[in-house]
């Protein structure tokens, strides 16, 4: 499980996505949940092989990481 993400406040959307592609290329990424805003400020969500329940669980894990560093 990947629990630490690059905590960069200066990444562009492209840089953030490219940084994750390294895990994909080494078959080290099982599922993904992507959330962002488009140019009009509308929420955009994409995921791989997960339903809303699993997406919510992952979002809670991200919340924990944001608040506490997510160390288990």
C-alpha positions as CSV (number, residue, x, y, z in Angstrom):
1,X,0.0,0.0,0.0
2,X,1.2,3.5,-0.8
3,X,0.7,5.7,2.2
4,X,2.9,8.6,1.5
5,X,2.3,11.0,-1.4
6,X,4.6,13.8,-2.6
7,X,3.4,16.6,-0.4
8,X,4.1,19.3,-3.0
9,X,2.0,22.4,-3.1
10,X,3.7,23.4,-6.4
11,X,2.9,20.4,-8.6
12,X,0.8,21.1,-11.7
13,X,-2.0,18.6,-12.4
14,X,0.2,17.0,-15.1
15,X,3.2,16.7,-12.7
16,X,1.0,15.1,-10.0
17,X,-0.4,12.5,-12.5
18,X,3.0,11.8,-14.0
19,X,4.5,11.1,-10.6
20,X,1.9,8.4,-10.0
21,X,2.5,6.8,-13.5
22,X,5.8,5.5,-12.2
23,X,3.9,3.2,-9.9
24,X,1.7,2.0,-12.8
25,X,4.7,1.3,-15.0
26,X,6.2,-0.9,-12.3
27,X,2.9,-2.7,-11.6
28,X,2.9,-1.3,-8.1
29,X,-0.5,0.4,-8.2
30,X,-3.6,-1.6,-7.6
31,X,-6.5,0.9,-7.8
32,X,-6.7,4.7,-8.1
33,X,-9.1,7.5,-7.1
34,X,-8.6,10.8,-8.7
35,X,-10.4,14.0,-7.7
36,X,-10.0,17.5,-9.0
37,X,-11.6,20.5,-10.4
38,X,-12.0,21.4,-14.1
39,X,-11.5,24.9,-15.5
40,X,-15.1,25.8,-14.6
41,X,-14.6,24.7,-10.9
42,X,-16.7,21.6,-11.3
43,X,-15.7,18.5,-9.3
44,X,-14.2,15.7,-11.5
45,X,-13.9,12.2,-10.0
46,X,-12.4,9.1,-11.7
47,X,-11.6,5.7,-10.3
48,X,-10.5,2.3,-11.2
49,X,-12.4,-0.8,-10.2
50,X,-14.1,0.7,-7.2
51,X,-17.7,1.4,-6.2
52,X,-18.8,4.4,-4.1
53,X,-18.3,2.5,-0.8
54,X,-14.7,1.7,-1.7
55,X,-14.1,5.2,-2.9
56,X,-15.4,6.6,0.4
57,X,-13.1,4.3,2.3
58,X,-10.1,5.5,0.3
59,X,-11.2,9.1,0.7
60,X,-11.2,8.6,4.5
61,X,-7.7,7.2,4.3
62,X,-6.7,10.3,2.3
63,X,-8.4,12.5,5.0
64,X,-6.4,10.7,7.7
65,X,-3.2,11.3,5.7
66,X,-4.0,15.0,5.3
67,X,-4.8,15.5,9.0
68,X,-2.2,13.2,10.6
69,X,0.3,12.1,8.1
70,X,-1.6,8.8,7.7
71,X,1.0,6.7,9.5
72,X,-0.5,3.4,10.6
